[in-house]
């Protein structure tokens, strides 16, 4: 298996920026998108529960509606692929059961052997103290996938723009997410930068490593 070397990773990280202007004529090739889609599915999450869903908007009419609910940001309609990250609100025992059924299927494990793991998860997130903040917990898991997606995109030469500037309740209404027990938390525009996006050439502003990283 070929891996990026340290210099290549550094280069990809330095190349990435929050793209303000996408080239609407440039589309992400299907094989590249398949790899990016896999980065969402393969992203780590607490307990492996994946308490989220990723809604990829391909209908131009829907994108126009979502743009209006996203501070009229042009990235929503001009990018190649637009992904809305939604959490499973009030995640309960039924999702834990679904996850464990999938675990038994993939690993060939008797479902009965997972009873202890189920009790542990339910005791924490469904019936425990964290049940009161389970939506916040789910959002943090979605943000792990968010970062995984953007890093994967950078290594493949695909531009991204993370978007929180939206009215989640309105986006939920447009996409019918509430009917599925879902709620949007953020979105990501993906595609290729326009040649005249002035932000592409601006130096990236970051604190020096000594300010952000401490060794003990």
N, C-alpha and C positions, 0 to 999 in steps of 0.2 A: 504494500500500500504506500503510495507516495504522499508525503506530507509537506506542508509549507515549511521552509526553513525560517529561522528567527527573523532574518532580514526581510523576507517576503511578507511575513505577518506584520512587521512594523510598517512596511510600505503600504499595505492595504489599509491599516488603521490611519495612517497619515493622509491617504488619498480620500477616505470617506469624509463626507460633511453632510450637514442637513440641507439637502438640495432644495433650493427655492423655486427653480424654474426647470421643468422637465421638457424634453423634446417630445411632443405628442406623436410624432411620426415614427419614433423608435420603439419597437416592442421587444420584450424579453423573449428570447427563443424558448420553445416548449421544453427542451431538455434542461435548460438553465432554470426555468421556472419549477420544473419537477424537483430539482435539487433543493431549491429554496423552500418549496412546500415540505419537503422531507425534513428540512431544518426545524420547521415548526413542530412537526410530529415527533421528531427525535429529541426535542428540547427536554432537559431535566425538569422535574417538578417534585414537590414534597410528597413523599409516599408513592410517587409515580402516578398520582391520581389524575393529572391533566384536567383540572376543573375549569375548562374553557372551551371555546370554539372560535375558529377563525373564519370569518365571512369574507370571501374574495368577491369584490364587486366588479362585474364585467358589463352590466347593462348601463349604457351611457345615460339613460333617463334616470335611473336610480342614483347614479353618481352625481348628476346635476342636483338632485334633491339633497343628497348628503353634503354636497358642497355648500348649499345654502344654509345647512345646519352646522357648518364647520368654518364659520367666519369668512365664508366666500373664498377660501384658499384655493388657488388655481391648481395646486398639486393634486387635488382630489380628482379632477377631471383630465388633467394633462399627463399624468403618469401612465405607465404601462399596466401595472397591477396595483390595486388598492385593497388593503387588507384591514378589516375592522376586527379588533381583538375584543372578544366578549367573554365574560365570566359566567359560570353557572351559579346564579344567585341562590342563596340559602341552601347550598349543597347539603343533601341529606343522605340517609342510609342507602337509598336506592342507587345512588351513583357509586357508592362504595361497593355495593353488590355487583354492579355492572363491571367495575374495574377488576374485582376479584374473579368474576367469571371469565373475563378476558385473560387474566393471569393464569388461571387453570387451563384454559384452552391453549395458550401459547407455550406454556412450560410443561404441559402434560401432568399437572399436579391435581390430585383429588381436591375438590372444593372444600371437603371437610377438613383437610389439612391446613386450610387458610383461615379457619375460624378464629384462632388466636390473634392473627394479624387484623382481622376485621374488628374484633372487639377493641383492639388497641387504637385503631383509627377512629372508630365511632366514639370511643371514650374520650378522644382528644377533640375531634372537630365537630361532632354531631351532638354529643351529650355533655362534653366537657366545657371548660371555661372559654375555650377559643370558639365555641359555637356562636357566641355573640358577635364575633368579629370575623366570621368565616368568609364573608365577601371581601374584606380587606386582605385576608390570607390568599384567596383565590386571585385577586388582582396582582399580588406579588408574584404568584406563579406565572401569570400571563406575561408579566414584565420580564421574567427570565427568558421566555420564548421570544419576546420582543427583541431583546438584546442578541439572542442567538440568531434570529433572522437577519438583523442588520450586519452582524459580523460575517455571516455566511455570504450575504450579498456583496460585501466589500471584497471578500476573497475571490469572488467571481466577476468583479468589475461591474457590479450593478449598483446604481445609486439609490439612496433611500432618504426619506424624510419622516422622522417620527412626528406624529401629530396628536396632541392632546387638546388643541384648540377646536373644540366642538361642543355641542350641547348633547350630552349622552342621551337624555330622555327623548329628544327629537330624533336622533339617529335610531334609537331603539324602536320608535314608532314607525319610522320609514321602513325599516327592515323587518318589522314584526318580531323583534327579539323577545319582547316580554311574553308573548304567547308560547315561547319555547323555554321559558324560565331563565333567559339570558339577559345580560346587561352589558352594553359597550363600556370600555374603559379607556381605549386609545385606538389609534390607527397608524398604519404605515403605508406610505406611498413608495412605490418601487418603479424604477425605469432607468432612463439615461439622461444625464444633465444636458440642458441646452447649451450651445456654444457661447451664448451671451449671458449666461448666469454669472453675474459679477461676484457672487459669493464663492464660486469655485476657486478663485485665485487668491482669496484673502488668507493671510496666515491664520492658522488655527490657534485659538487662544486657550491655553491650558496652564494650570499651575505647574511648577517644576515638580519632578518626582519627589524631591525632599519634603515638599509641603504636604503631599497626599499619601506617601508611603512611609511607614515607620517600622523599623526592625527592633526587636527586643530579644 
